[in-house]
Amino acid sequence: MRPGSPAMTMNPLWIPVLQNLRAKGIKVGVLTNNFWIDRAKTRDTNPLDKKYFDEIFESCRLGMRKPDPKIFHFVLEKLKV
């Protein structure tokens, strides 16, 4: 999966839903299995607009991947849910 591919873009119909959830104080996060796209590990790995999410969790940055339960526990702890 490459940044900009259909799997890595957000459907604009979700924007008002995400805004509404966050306005109600509901935490919104993304957990994705992804990978570094450059050897130097400096390029952005996620094209999602971060303003719609409280947190974006990327497996390449966390050193864990789904379906390992550890990554889900980590996300829940970070979001305090």
Secondary structure, 3 states (H helix, E strand, C coil): CCCCCHHHCCCHHHHHHHHHHHHCCCCCEEEECCCCCCCCCCCCCCCCCHHHCCEEEEHHHHCCCCCCHHHHHHHHHHHCC
